[in-house]
Amino acid sequence: MMNPMRIPLSLAVIAALTCAAPAAAQEAGAQSPPCRLADEPEPRDAAVYGQVAVLSDSIGMELKEAARAAGIDAPSGIVLVEVRNRATGEARAWSYRSNLPDQLATQVVARRAALLARMPDPETTLFVRLDPLPGIDESVRRCMPAVRNVEALRNGVYRIIRGIGPVPGGSPTRMSPQVRMLVTRDGEVAYAYLARRSARPDVDREVLELVRRLRFDPALSGTVRVDTWVVQPLVFEVREQPRRP
C-alpha cells in the first residue's frame, strides 16, 4: 500500500533555492552578466531590437503628448502594451503605478494599430516608462535583482510541490516552467508571464501567482535603480514515496 503522497522537504528547498540562486550568487560577489534594461526585449538580432525600440519610443511620445493634453503636466509610471494580434494591431494597454488613466492609454494604443501591426513578433509586450530615468552609469552594473522575501518564495514553492499530487507508478514527475517578469526599480513585479509552460495548467497558475507576490532589491546601474526583465526557470521534481513500516 502506497502512501498517497509524501514529499521530501529537501525537494521543496532545492526548488526554492533554484529561484533564489541569482541573488545568492550576487551576494557572494559572483560576476553578473551585463544588464538589460526593461525596454529591451529578449536577445535577438540588432535590426529587430531596433524596430521594437522605435515602436516603443513612438508610442511613449504619443502617450506623453496625450497625457499633457489631458492636463497631466508630468506623466509618470509605466504603461504596458500587450500586442495580441500583429496582423490587425489588436492590443490592450494598462498602467502600473502611473498617473495616466488606463482609458487614455487604451485610446492612444487603439490609434496606433497600424504601427503595432509592424511588430516583429505575433504577440509582444511593449514597456513604456513615462518618467525619465536619472543618469545611467554604464561602467558599473548589478544585473540581477535580489529576492527580499525568500521565505515566502520557499513556502510558495513547497505549496506548489504538495499540490502536484501522487505520481502513477512511482516514476518521478519533473516540471520546469520558466517565468519572465518585469521587476521595476521599486522592486515590484509589474508584469509576469510564462515563457515556458509545464504540463500542468494548475501548476502554471500557481507559479505566476507566486512570482507576482515577490519583492526584490532592484537591479542597479551604478547607484541608480533600474527596471529590468528577469527570466527565471523553476524546477519541480516529485516522486511517490513508499509508506514507512
C-alpha positions as CSV (number, residue, x, y, z in Angstrom):
1,M,0.0,0.0,0.0
2,M,1.5,3.3,-1.1
3,N,1.1,6.5,0.9
4,P,-1.0,9.0,-1.3
5,M,1.9,11.5,-1.3
6,R,4.9,12.1,0.8
7,I,7.1,14.9,-0.5
8,P,10.6,15.2,0.8
9,L,11.2,18.6,2.3
10,S,14.6,18.7,0.5
11,L,12.9,18.8,-2.9
12,A,11.0,22.0,-1.8
13,V,14.1,23.6,-0.5
14,I,16.1,22.7,-3.7
15,A,13.4,24.2,-5.9
16,A,13.2,27.4,-3.8
17,L,17.0,27.8,-3.8
18,T,16.9,27.4,-7.6
19,C,14.8,30.6,-7.7
20,A,17.0,32.5,-5.3
21,A,20.3,31.4,-6.8
22,P,21.0,34.6,-8.7
23,A,20.5,36.6,-5.5
24,A,22.7,34.3,-3.5
25,A,25.5,34.4,-6.2
26,Q,25.3,38.1,-6.3
27,E,25.7,38.4,-2.5
28,A,28.7,36.1,-2.7
29,G,30.3,38.6,-5.2
30,A,29.8,36.5,-8.3
31,Q,30.2,38.4,-11.5
32,S,26.8,39.2,-13.2
33,P,26.2,39.3,-16.9
34,P,25.6,42.7,-18.5
35,C,22.3,44.2,-17.5
36,R,19.5,44.6,-20.0
37,L,17.2,47.5,-19.2
38,A,13.5,46.9,-19.1
39,D,12.6,48.2,-22.5
40,E,15.0,45.7,-24.2
41,P,13.2,42.5,-25.4
42,E,14.6,39.0,-25.3
43,P,18.0,38.8,-27.0
44,R,17.6,38.9,-30.8
45,D,19.3,40.4,-33.8
46,A,20.1,44.2,-33.7
47,A,17.7,45.1,-36.5
48,V,14.7,43.5,-34.7
49,Y,15.7,45.1,-31.4
50,G,16.0,48.5,-33.1
51,Q,12.5,48.1,-34.6
52,V,11.0,47.2,-31.1
53,A,12.8,50.2,-29.6
54,V,11.5,52.6,-32.2
55,L,7.9,51.3,-31.8
56,S,8.1,51.6,-28.0
57,D,9.6,55.2,-28.2
58,S,6.9,56.3,-30.7
59,I,4.1,55.1,-28.5
60,G,5.8,56.6,-25.4
61,M,6.0,60.0,-27.0
62,E,2.3,59.9,-28.0
63,L,1.3,58.7,-24.5
64,K,3.1,61.7,-23.0
65,E,1.5,64.1,-25.5
66,A,-1.9,62.7,-24.8
67,A,-1.3,63.0,-21.0
68,R,-0.3,66.6,-21.3
69,A,-3.3,67.4,-23.5
70,A,-5.4,65.9,-20.7
71,G,-3.9,68.2,-18.1
72,I,-1.2,65.8,-16.7
73,D,1.9,68.0,-16.7
74,A,4.4,65.3,-15.5
75,P,3.4,61.9,-16.8
76,S,4.9,59.1,-14.7
77,G,4.9,55.4,-14.1
78,I,4.7,52.5,-16.5
79,V,2.4,51.7,-19.4
80,L,2.4,48.1,-20.7
81,V,1.1,47.4,-24.2
82,E,0.3,43.8,-25.0
83,V,0.0,43.1,-28.7
84,R,-2.5,40.3,-29.2
85,N,-2.7,40.2,-33.0
86,R,0.1,41.6,-35.1
87,A,-1.9,41.4,-38.3
88,T,-4.7,43.7,-37.1
89,G,-2.7,45.6,-34.5
90,E,-5.1,44.5,-31.8
91,A,-3.7,45.3,-28.4
92,R,-4.5,46.3,-24.9
93,A,-2.8,48.7,-22.6
94,W,-2.7,49.2,-18.8
95,S,-0.8,51.4,-16.4
96,Y,1.3,50.3,-13.5
97,R,1.8,52.9,-10.7
98,S,1.1,55.6,-13.3
99,N,-0.8,58.9,-13.2
100,L,-2.0,58.1,-16.7
101,P,-5.6,56.7,-16.8
102,D,-5.9,53.3,-18.4
103,Q,-8.7,54.7,-20.7
104,L,-6.3,57.3,-22.1
105,A,-3.6,54.7,-22.7
106,T,-6.1,52.4,-24.4
107,Q,-7.2,55.3,-26.7
108,V,-3.6,56.0,-27.8
109,V,-2.9,52.3,-28.4
110,A,-6.1,52.0,-30.5
111,R,-5.0,54.9,-32.7
112,R,-1.6,53.2,-33.2
113,A,-3.0,49.9,-34.6
114,A,-1.1,50.3,-37.9
115,L,2.1,50.9,-36.0
116,L,1.6,47.8,-33.8
117,A,0.9,45.7,-36.9
118,R,4.6,46.1,-37.8
119,M,5.7,44.4,-34.6
120,P,8.3,41.7,-35.3
121,D,6.5,39.0,-33.1
122,P,2.9,37.9,-33.3
123,E,2.5,38.5,-29.6
124,T,4.7,41.1,-27.8
125,T,4.5,43.2,-24.7
126,L,6.0,46.7,-25.0
127,F,7.2,48.5,-21.9
128,V,6.9,52.3,-21.8
129,R,8.2,54.3,-18.8
130,L,6.7,57.7,-18.8
131,D,9.1,59.4,-16.4
132,P,12.8,59.6,-17.3
133,L,15.5,57.7,-15.5
134,P,18.3,59.6,-13.9
135,G,21.8,59.4,-15.5
136,I,22.9,55.8,-16.0
137,D,26.5,54.8,-15.3
138,E,27.1,52.2,-18.0
139,S,30.5,51.2,-16.5
140,V,29.1,49.7,-13.2
141,R,26.1,47.5,-13.2
142,R,24.5,44.9,-11.0
143,C,22.2,43.0,-13.2
144,M,20.1,40.5,-11.2
145,P,17.6,41.8,-8.7
146,A,17.8,40.0,-5.3
147,V,14.7,38.4,-3.8
148,R,13.7,40.0,-0.5
149,N,11.0,37.7,0.7
150,V,13.0,34.4,0.2
151,E,11.0,32.6,2.9
152,A,7.7,33.4,1.1
153,L,9.3,32.1,-2.1
154,R,10.4,28.9,-0.4
155,N,7.0,28.3,1.2
156,G,5.2,29.0,-2.1
157,V,7.4,26.5,-4.0
158,Y,6.7,23.9,-1.3
159,R,3.0,24.5,-1.5
160,I,3.1,24.0,-5.3
161,I,5.0,20.8,-4.9
162,R,2.5,19.5,-2.3
163,G,-0.3,20.3,-4.7
164,I,1.2,18.4,-7.7
165,G,-0.3,15.1,-6.4
166,P,0.8,11.5,-6.5
167,V,2.8,10.1,-9.4
168,P,1.4,7.0,-11.0
169,G,3.8,4.0,-11.0
170,G,6.3,5.8,-8.8
171,S,8.1,7.4,-11.7
172,P,9.3,11.0,-10.9
173,T,7.4,13.9,-12.2
174,R,9.6,16.7,-13.4
175,M,8.3,20.1,-14.4
176,S,10.3,23.1,-15.4
177,P,8.2,26.2,-16.1
178,Q,10.1,29.4,-17.0
179,V,8.8,32.8,-15.9
180,R,9.7,36.1,-17.5
181,M,8.9,39.1,-15.3
182,L,9.4,42.8,-15.3
183,V,11.0,43.9,-12.0
184,T,10.6,47.6,-11.5
185,R,13.1,50.0,-9.9
186,D,10.9,49.9,-6.9
187,G,11.5,46.1,-6.5
188,E,8.0,45.1,-7.5
189,V,6.8,42.7,-10.3
190,A,4.9,44.8,-12.7
191,Y,4.2,42.1,-15.2
192,A,4.9,38.3,-15.5
193,Y,4.2,35.6,-18.0
194,L,5.2,32.1,-18.7
195,A,8.0,31.9,-21.3
196,R,7.8,28.1,-21.0
197,R,4.9,26.2,-19.6
198,S,4.7,23.0,-17.6
199,A,2.4,20.1,-18.5
200,R,0.0,21.3,-15.7
201,P,-2.1,24.4,-16.1
202,D,-2.8,24.5,-12.4
203,V,0.9,24.5,-11.6
204,D,1.5,27.3,-14.1
205,R,-1.2,29.4,-12.5
206,E,0.3,28.8,-9.0
207,V,3.8,29.7,-10.3
208,L,2.5,33.0,-11.8
209,E,0.7,33.9,-8.6
210,L,3.8,33.2,-6.6
211,V,6.2,35.3,-8.6
212,R,3.8,38.3,-8.8
213,R,4.0,38.4,-5.0
214,L,7.8,38.5,-4.9
215,R,9.6,41.7,-3.8
216,F,13.2,42.5,-4.9
217,D,16.1,44.6,-4.2
218,P,16.1,46.1,-7.7
219,A,18.8,46.0,-10.3
220,L,21.3,48.8,-10.3
221,S,23.2,50.6,-12.9
222,G,26.0,52.2,-10.9
223,T,24.0,53.6,-8.0
224,V,20.8,54.1,-10.0
225,R,17.9,51.7,-9.6
226,V,16.6,50.5,-12.9
227,D,13.7,48.4,-14.3
228,T,14.8,45.1,-15.8
229,W,13.4,41.9,-17.2
230,V,14.2,38.7,-15.3
231,V,13.9,35.2,-16.8
232,Q,13.6,32.6,-14.0
233,P,13.3,28.9,-14.5
234,L,11.7,26.8,-11.7
235,V,12.3,23.0,-11.5
236,F,9.9,20.7,-9.6
237,E,10.7,17.0,-9.3
238,V,8.3,14.9,-7.2
239,R,8.0,11.2,-6.8
240,E,5.6,9.0,-4.9
241,Q,7.1,7.7,-1.6
242,P,6.6,4.3,-0.1
243,R,4.9,4.2,3.3
244,R,7.4,3.5,6.0
245,P,6.7,0.4,8.1
